[in-house]
Amino acid sequence: FIQEAKLFAIPVLPVCVNKSEANFSLEIIGDIKCIRIGFRAIKNIGENVAIAIANERKANGVFKNLNDFLARIDSENINKKVIE
């Protein structure tokens, strides 16, 4: 699907803890429509973790740094592989 998007000159943006959703999503930068890769595309991140990260960010704003991220994400949803 990424190759298909590139054929149509649609930018594909990498996963970003402060911008990605659980799944692929549309992101508009200026006048350009882009596809943002979602958390679920990352190995070892399941649906529950992906949703928990996105929901926490929506509820309380962007993550300031790694410590902020770790403090705000429920330890039931996160493990060493997710952090890596």
C-alpha positions as a LaTeX table, in Angstrom:
\begin{tabular}{lrrr}
\hline
Residue & $x$ (\AA) & $y$ (\AA) & $z$ (\AA) \\
\hline
Phe1 & 0.00 & 0.00 & 0.00 \\
Ile2 & 2.91 & 2.34 & 0.70 \\
Gln3 & 4.29 & 1.75 & $-2.80$ \\
Glu4 & 0.84 & 2.47 & $-4.23$ \\
Ala5 & 0.67 & 5.77 & $-2.33$ \\
Lys6 & 4.10 & 6.72 & $-3.63$ \\
Leu7 & 2.97 & 5.99 & $-7.21$ \\
Phe8 & 0.25 & 8.59 & $-6.71$ \\
Ala9 & 2.73 & 11.01 & $-5.10$ \\
Ile10 & 1.01 & 10.75 & $-1.71$ \\
Pro11 & 3.59 & 11.30 & 1.04 \\
Val12 & 3.79 & 8.54 & 3.64 \\
Leu13 & 4.92 & 9.80 & 7.04 \\
Pro14 & 6.62 & 7.62 & 9.68 \\
Val15 & 5.15 & 6.66 & 13.03 \\
Cys16 & 5.24 & 9.52 & 15.53 \\
Val17 & 4.27 & 9.12 & 19.19 \\
Asn18 & 2.72 & 12.60 & 19.13 \\
Lys19 & 0.86 & 12.31 & 15.82 \\
Ser20 & 0.11 & 8.69 & 14.92 \\
Glu21 & $-3.18$ & 6.95 & 15.59 \\
Ala22 & $-3.62$ & 3.23 & 16.20 \\
Asn23 & $-4.04$ & 2.63 & 12.45 \\
Phe24 & $-2.97$ & 4.51 & 9.34 \\
Ser25 & $-4.51$ & 7.99 & 9.21 \\
Leu26 & $-4.80$ & 11.05 & 7.03 \\
Glu27 & $-2.65$ & 14.03 & 7.99 \\
Ile28 & $-2.77$ & 17.35 & 6.22 \\
Ile29 & 0.37 & 19.46 & 6.19 \\
Gly30 & $-0.36$ & 22.80 & 4.60 \\
Asp31 & $-2.24$ & 21.86 & 1.43 \\
Ile32 & $-0.67$ & 18.40 & 1.14 \\
Lys33 & $-2.62$ & 15.31 & 2.17 \\
Cys34 & $-0.35$ & 12.65 & 3.66 \\
Ile35 & $-0.72$ & 9.19 & 5.12 \\
Arg36 & 0.65 & 8.77 & 8.65 \\
Ile37 & 1.68 & 5.23 & 9.58 \\
Gly38 & $-0.13$ & 4.00 & 12.69 \\
Phe39 & 1.24 & 2.35 & 15.81 \\
Arg40 & $-0.15$ & $-1.05$ & 14.84 \\
Ala41 & 2.29 & $-1.20$ & 11.93 \\
Ile42 & 5.12 & $-1.56$ & 14.46 \\
Lys43 & 6.12 & $-5.06$ & 15.49 \\
Asn44 & 5.18 & $-5.95$ & 19.11 \\
Ile45 & 2.57 & $-3.20$ & 19.43 \\
Gly46 & $-0.88$ & $-4.67$ & 19.64 \\
Glu47 & $-4.24$ & $-3.00$ & 19.27 \\
Asn48 & $-4.73$ & $-2.32$ & 22.99 \\
Val49 & $-1.35$ & $-0.60$ & 23.34 \\
Ala50 & $-1.85$ & 1.42 & 20.16 \\
Ile51 & $-5.26$ & 2.62 & 21.31 \\
Ala52 & $-3.99$ & 3.39 & 24.83 \\
Ile53 & $-1.17$ & 5.58 & 23.49 \\
Ala54 & $-3.44$ & 7.47 & 21.10 \\
Asn55 & $-6.17$ & 7.95 & 23.73 \\
Glu56 & $-3.73$ & 9.21 & 26.38 \\
Arg57 & $-2.30$ & 11.75 & 23.96 \\
Lys58 & $-5.77$ & 12.94 & 22.95 \\
Ala59 & $-6.87$ & 13.27 & 26.58 \\
Asn60 & $-3.78$ & 14.98 & 28.01 \\
Gly61 & $-1.80$ & 16.46 & 25.13 \\
Val62 & 1.46 & 15.58 & 23.44 \\
Phe63 & 4.19 & 13.68 & 25.22 \\
Lys64 & 7.02 & 16.00 & 26.28 \\
Asn65 & 9.73 & 13.34 & 26.52 \\
Leu66 & 10.28 & 9.65 & 27.26 \\
Asn67 & 9.77 & 10.11 & 31.01 \\
Asp68 & 6.45 & 11.86 & 30.40 \\
Phe69 & 5.41 & 9.03 & 28.08 \\
Leu70 & 6.32 & 6.35 & 30.63 \\
Ala71 & 4.55 & 8.15 & 33.46 \\
Arg72 & 1.33 & 8.59 & 31.51 \\
Ile73 & 0.93 & 5.18 & 29.86 \\
Asp74 & $-0.59$ & 2.47 & 32.06 \\
Ser75 & 1.99 & $-0.20$ & 32.90 \\
Glu76 & $-0.55$ & $-2.89$ & 31.98 \\
Asn77 & $-0.40$ & $-1.67$ & 28.38 \\
Ile78 & 3.33 & $-1.28$ & 28.01 \\
Asn79 & 6.34 & $-3.56$ & 28.26 \\
Lys80 & 10.00 & $-3.53$ & 27.27 \\
Lys81 & 9.31 & $-4.57$ & 23.67 \\
Val82 & 6.82 & $-1.73$ & 23.21 \\
Ile83 & 9.37 & 0.80 & 24.52 \\
Glu84 & 12.08 & $-0.56$ & 22.23 \\
\hline
\end{tabular}
